[in-house]
Amino acid sequence: MSSTDPTDHGRSLTSGPPGHWLRLLGPGLAVAATGVGAGDLLAAMLAGAEFGEILLWVIILGAGLKFALNEGVARWQLATETTLIEGWGSHIGIGFQLGFLVYLVLWSLIVAGGLMSACGVAAHALVPTISIGVWGALHSIAALILVWFGSYQRFETVMKGLIALMVLTLMASVILVGPDLARVFRGLFVPALPNGSATTILSLMGGVGGSVTMLSYGYWIREKGWTGTRWLGTVRRDLGIGYTLTGLFGVAMLVLAATALVGLGGMPPGSQGLIVCADALQEGAALRFGDGLALVARSVFLIGLWAAVFTSTLGVWQGVPYLFADFTRTLRKQTHEVDEASWTYRGYLLYLAFPPMVFLVLDRPVWVIKLYTLTGGLFMPVLAASLLWLTTKRAIMGDLRTRWPSLAAMVTALALFALIALRQVMDLIG
């Protein structure tokens, strides 16, 4: 059910009236922002608190690998005019589909609980008179209402606004906190592996902007009317801008944590890590600009964090029900496209919004967010392997089959994300 402007069909980002490309952009921003959130927030803050700015290069590498995988998902759909879920059923087998469906149901429960907890932590830091659990439930219901009664076009508009808020506030916070620019540039451009950093590097790389939600991109570009090989250039630019912003977000979070938390022996529990960063920002702003702007600077930082986790929640609530609805449609061998008004889509939306609230009762938000990061990381090597299997076949992909350097990026992503998943499982068992 496409909500795209018909005048967008056939355009590229480099043609049309001035500024039209800003209206074309959207799915890449949405999928990148959806992948950013609780896991990224926690991983970046932990890395910054423990190692300072030295691991900034990991964020850039992780964002690049996620771009390569998401571009592969889009290229498959543009070349075959089928979703990746359909491709799994046609070329890998129904057993793979059903196995992923079981994973999707479990992942959704855990991730939805983690996102509610993250929203609760961020909002509680802003307004501590309301508990983390109540804030989490309120955000879940708000996302449900926005998706249930809104179109894709409205969803995209809201996401663009929240993304702009997220990036501007966090970059402003970095400027206000006054980081050591020499250390920042060294961390970005001089890769280093400090002792004891292996686990942190894997967690940081695995937490940059993506998991199962990458599959949502295929449905969002279909809503925009981007079908056929002529849209490949537009998709690449769209994803490139989206993951550039993802990288900026990750860099900003790590720099802020490094400036505020390094030397404290780790990140304080619950929302206290956010409070410490906010307090440090307020102190820095007071020294540079006076007390008048200090409190504003503190609030700006916390609002940026809230925007980051709520965009992730809204993106999951809007995008993941497509996956379940597409599975049921494919298993029934139905030919129509996924409809946002269908009972399968809306039923799964309700599943995301209410059953995971049980995690809020546990009152262990950081633990839930860590579990969310683990379950999301397990999917990445599966996605990379399936894309390598499917998108390298000339008979299926034609001229859009995977070539260098995309092939090298996918192989690297498969190796690294398999290692990340193995390490996360070992940490859980240990």
N, C-alpha and C positions, 0 to 999 in steps of 0.2 A: 504494500500500500504506500505508494510514493507520494511524498509531500513536496517534492522539488519544484522549483519554478521552471516551467517548460522552456524558458529562454536560456536556461543554463545548459541544455543539452548540446553537446558538440563543442562547447567552448573549452579552452585551456586557460591556465592561469596567466598566460602571457598574451591573450587576445581579449578583445572586448573593450568597453568603455573604461576610463580610469577608475580604479578602485573596485572593479567588479570582482577581482580575485579575493577580496576580503569577504564577499558574500559567498563565494564558492567554497572557501575553506570551512571546515566544520568537523567531518568525521575523524580526521587525523588528530585534531585538537581534543575531541571527545574521547577517543580511545587511549590517547596518551595520558590525559587527565584522569581517566577511569583507572588506569594502571597505577597512577600515583596516589598515595594515600597512607593508610595505616602502616603497611609494611615498610614503605620507603621512609616514612617519618621516623620510625623506630630504628631502622638500619642506619640511616644517616646520622641520627643523634648519637647512637652508640659508637659509631666509627669516629665521629668528631670528638666525642668525650674521651675516647681512649687513645687515639693516635693523632689528633689535631688535623691539619689540612693535608697531610702527606698522602692520603688515599683519594684525593679528588679525581685523579685520572681514572680510577675504577668506575666512577659514575659515568664518565664520558664513554668509556668502552662498553659498559652495560647498556646505555641508551642506544649506541650504534648497533649492537647485536639485536636488540628488541626491534629496531627499525627494520633490519634485514628480515626477521621472521614475519613481521606484520606485512611487509611488502610482498613476501611470498604468499601469504594468505590472500591478499588482494589480487596478485598476479594470477593465481589459480582461478579465482572467480571471473576475472576479466577474460581469461583465455577460454574457459570452458562454459561460462555462463551458468555455473552451478556453485553452490556453497561448498565449503570444505567438508562439512558434515555429509553432504551428498556424495562427495568424492570418496570419503572413507568407506561408505557403504558400497559404492560401485567398484572400487579398485583395491580395497584392502579386505573388506568382509564385514558381515553383520556382527560377528563376534567382537570386533574392534569397536563398532558403534555401541553395542550394548554395554561393553566394559566401560566406555567413556561415559555413558549415560548414568551408570551407577556412581562413578566418580563425580560427575556433575552434581548429582543430588546431594552427596555428602559434602562436596566442596562448597556448594551454595549455602548449606546450613551453617558451616563453620565461618565462611567468609562474611556472610551477612551479619553474624554475631560479632565478628571482629570489627566490621565497619560501624556497627551501632556503638560498640565500645569506644572506638576512636572518635566518633562524633561526640559522644558523651564526654570524653576526656577534654577535647578541644573546647566545647561549649562550657563545660564546668570551669575551665581555667578563665573564661571570660566572665561568667556569671556563677560564682560558687554557691549561691543560695539554693540552686537547684542541683540535685544529685546527678552523678554520672549516668545512673540507670535511667532516670526519668528523661534526661536529655537525649540519651540514645534512642529510647522508644519514640520520642517526639520527632526526631530526625527520620526515623524509619517511616513513620506515618506521613510526614511531609513529602518524602520522596515518592511514596505510594500514590498520594493525591496528584502530584505533578505528572507522574507517568500515566496514571489511569485516565485522567481527564485532559491530558495534553497530547498534541501530535509530535511527530519527530521534529518538525520545524521548531516548535516551541521548546522542546528539549534542547536542541542545538543552540538556540538563542540564550537560554538560561546558562548552559554550559560555557558558552563564550564569555558571558559576563562574569561568571565565577572564576574562570581561568584568568581573565584579565586582572581581577581582584587579587587572586592568589599570587600571580607573578609580580605584579607591581608592589604589593605590600611586602612580600618577602625580599625582593631586591632592595626596596627602600630600607628594610630592616638591616640588611647587610651593610649598607652605606652608613646607617646610623650607629651601628655597633662598632665600626671602625676596625676591621680586621687588618692583620699584617699582610699587605699586598704582595710582598716578596714571597712569603710562605704560600700564599694562595696560588701564585703563578708557578712556583716550584712544584706544588702538589698537582697542578693541572698538566704540566708539560714535562715533568721529570718523573717517570714511573719508578716507584720504590716499593720494596717489600720488607717492611720492618719486622723484626722478630715477633712471633706470636700473632701475626696479622692474618694468617691464612683463612681462618674461619670467618673473620670479619670481612675480608675481601669477598669471599663467596656470598655471604649474606648481603653485602652491599650491592654486588653485581646482580644478584637474583632479585633484588627489591626495586629495581629501576623500571617502573612503568610497564608492567604487563604480566598477564597470566592467562587464564581462560578467557578473560575479557577481550583478548586480541581477536577472537573469532567474531565478536560483535561488529567489527569493522566491516565485514562483508555485507551485513544487513544494513548498516548505516549508509554505505556507498550506494546500495540499491535504492534506498529511500531518496538519495540525492539524484538518482537517475544516471549514475555512472556505470554504464554497462558497455562492454565491448572493449577491444584492445586500444581504441583511440584515447581512452581515459588513463592509460598507464602513466603518462607524464604528470597529469594532474594528481593522481594518487601518490606518486613519489614525492611531489612537492608538498602535498597536504601532510603526509606522514613525516616528511623531513622537518617541517615547521613544528609539528606536534611534538616530536621527540627532542627537538632542540629546546623547546620550553620545558620538557621533562628533565633534560639535563640541567638546565638553569635552576629548576626547583631543587633538584638533588644537591647541586653545588651550594646553593644558598643555605639549605638546611644543615649541611655538614659544616660550612664555615661558621654559621651561627652557633652550632653546638660546640665547635672547637674553641671559639672565642669565649663562650660563657661557661662551658662545663669542664674543659680540660683542666686537669689538676685536682678535680674534686673526687677522684676515685671511682668514676663511673656515673651513670645517669641516675638521678633520684627516682624512686618508684612512682607509679601512677602518673598523675598530672604534674608532679613536682618538677620534673625535668623541663616542662614547658614554662612553669612559673619561674624557674631559675634563669632560663634564657630571656624571658620577658623582663625580669628584674635587671639583668645585666644590660639589656638594651635601654631600659629606662635610665639607668645610671650613666651610660655612655651619651645618651641624648641630652641629659641634664648638663654634663660637662661641656658639650659642644654648643648647645642651643638654649640652655637655660631650663628652669623647671617648668616653664609654661608648655613646652612641647614634649617634655619627658613622658608624661602620662599618655599623651596621644600616641607617641612612638610605641609604647608598650601595648596599647590596644590594637594598633595597626598590625603588629607582629602576630598577635593572637587571632585576629580576624583572618589574616592570611593562612594560618594553619587550619582554621575552621573551614575556609573555602576549599583547601586542598582535600580534606577528608570528606567533605560533603559532595564535592564533584565526583569523587570515587564512588560514594554510595549511590548517587543519582545515576551514574553511568551503569553500575551493576544492576540496579533496579530496572533500568530501561533496556539494557542490552542482553542480559543473560536469559530472560524469558524467551527471546528469539531462538536461542539454542535448543531449549526444551521443546518449543513449538515446532521447530524444524525437524527434530528427531521424530516426533510423533507423526508429522506430515510425511516424512520419508519412509517410516516403517509401514504406514498405511498406503504408500505408493500414490499419494495425492500429488497433483501437478500444480496446484495453485500456490502462490507465494504466501509466506507467513503473514498473518493478519494480526495487528495489535489488539483488535477487538475480539479475537477468538478466545474460547474458554481455556485452551491450553496456554496461551500467552498470559492471560489475566490470572488464571489459576496459579501459575508459577510465580507471578508477581506477588500474589498473596502469600505464597510459601516463603518467599524471601523476606516479606515484611513482618510476619508475625511469629512463626515458630522459633526463629533464632533469638527472640527476646529472652528465652530461657537463660542464655549466656549472661545477660545483664544481671540476673539474680546472683550469679557467682561472685560478683563484685571483685573480679580479678581482671581488669581491662588489659593490662600489659600481657598477661599470660594468654588471653584469648587472641590478641593481635599477633603474638608469636606463632600460635597454632595456625592462624590464618595465613601467615607468611610461608609456613612449611607446606601446607596443602597446595598453595598456589605454585610453589616452586617445583612440585612433583610433575606438573603438567608440561613444563617448558621443554624437557628433553623429548617427550612424546610428540609435541608439536613439531620440533625441529626434525625428528626422524621421519615423520609422516610427510613433511614438506620435501625433504630430500628424496624420498621414494617417489612421490607423485610429480613434482615440478621439474624433474630432470628428464622426463620421458617426452621425446619429440613427438611421438604418435598422439599424445594427449595435449601437449602444450603448444606444439608448433613453434613459431618464432619466439614465443614468450617463455620457453623452457629456461630453467636456471643455468646461468653461465657464470664465469668469473666476472666480477669478484663476489657475486651473490653466493656462489657455491662455497667459496672459502669462508664467507661469513656464516653460512648455515652450518658447515662442518665445525667451525670454531664454537658456535652457539651450542650445538649438540654436545660436544665434549665438555664445555664449561658447565652447562646446565645439568648434565648428567652427574658431574662431580658435585655440584651444589646440592642436588637432590640426595645423593648418597650421603653427603656430610650432614645434611639436615636430619635424615633418618637416623644416622649414628648418634647425633646429639640428642635426639628424642629418646632413643633406647638407653643411651648412657646416662 
